[in-house]
Amino acid sequence: MVEVENINTPGRTSRVNAQKYNAMREALLKALPVEPPGLTQAEMGQAVLPFLAQSLWPGGAKAMWWVKCVQLDLEAKGLVRRSQNIRPTRWCRA
């Protein structure tokens, strides 16, 4: 298990499966661009699919939950940043 943070609830942590977390972290960091404007939530979900192990997410099942979990954690840690004043909200690597 690995502890994850949530940018929306500072100081609160949760524990999640380390293997899935690490795999999604790697996939999300590969998928996110360095430069703004970045990707929307839906675009992130699609962008990680080619990098995911089918053994962990057969057909992408439950991948969106993991995208959001890892995105919130990486944002809390300062590795991912949210766009300002752009709608819909977009994210890119920090």
C-alpha positions in Angstrom: 0.0 0.0 0.0 1.0 3.6 -0.6 -0.2 6.8 1.0 -1.7 9.4 -1.3 -2.7 13.0 -0.6 -5.5 15.0 -2.0 -5.0 18.7 -3.0 -8.7 19.3 -2.2 -8.4 18.1 1.4 -4.9 19.1 2.8 -3.6 17.0 5.6 -5.8 14.0 4.7 -4.2 10.9 3.3 -5.5 7.6 2.1 -3.9 4.2 1.4 -4.2 2.6 -2.1 -2.7 -0.3 -3.9 1.0 0.5 -4.5 1.3 -1.5 -7.8 -1.6 0.2 -9.4 -0.6 3.6 -8.0 2.9 3.4 -9.4 1.8 2.1 -12.8 -0.8 4.9 -13.1 1.7 7.5 -11.9 4.1 6.5 -14.6 1.4 6.5 -17.2 0.0 9.9 -16.2 3.4 11.5 -16.1 4.1 10.2 -19.7 0.7 11.3 -20.9 0.7 14.9 -19.5 2.3 17.6 -21.5 4.9 19.9 -19.9 3.5 23.1 -21.4 0.1 24.6 -20.8 -2.8 24.4 -21.6 -2.5 20.7 -20.7 -5.2 18.0 -20.8 -8.8 18.0 -19.5 -9.9 15.2 -17.1 -11.5 13.3 -20.1 -8.4 13.8 -22.2 -6.2 12.5 -19.4 -8.3 9.4 -19.1 -7.8 8.6 -22.8 -4.2 9.6 -22.9 -3.1 7.1 -20.3 -4.8 4.1 -21.9 -1.8 3.2 -24.2 0.5 3.1 -21.2 -1.6 0.9 -18.9 -0.9 -2.8 -18.3 -3.9 -4.9 -19.3 -3.3 -7.1 -16.4 -4.0 -4.2 -14.0 -6.8 -2.5 -16.0 -8.4 -4.9 -18.5 -9.9 -2.8 -21.2 -9.3 0.3 -19.1 -11.7 -0.8 -16.4 -11.7 1.6 -13.4 -8.8 3.5 -14.9 -10.5 6.9 -14.6 -10.8 6.4 -10.8 -7.0 5.8 -10.7 -6.3 8.7 -13.0 -8.1 11.1 -10.6 -6.6 9.6 -7.5 -3.0 9.9 -8.9 -3.7 13.4 -10.4 -4.9 14.7 -7.0 -1.9 13.2 -5.3 0.6 14.5 -7.8 -1.0 17.9 -7.7 -0.8 18.0 -3.9 2.9 17.1 -4.2 3.6 19.8 -6.7 4.4 17.5 -9.7 1.2 18.4 -11.6 -0.4 21.8 -11.9 -3.9 22.9 -12.7 -4.6 25.6 -15.3 -5.8 28.9 -14.0 -8.7 30.8 -15.5 -9.2 28.2 -18.3 -12.4 26.2 -18.6 -12.7 23.3 -18.7 -9.9 22.8 -16.2 -6.7 21.3 -17.6 -3.6 19.8 -16.0 0.0 19.6 -17.1 3.3 18.5 -15.5 4.8 21.1 -13.2 
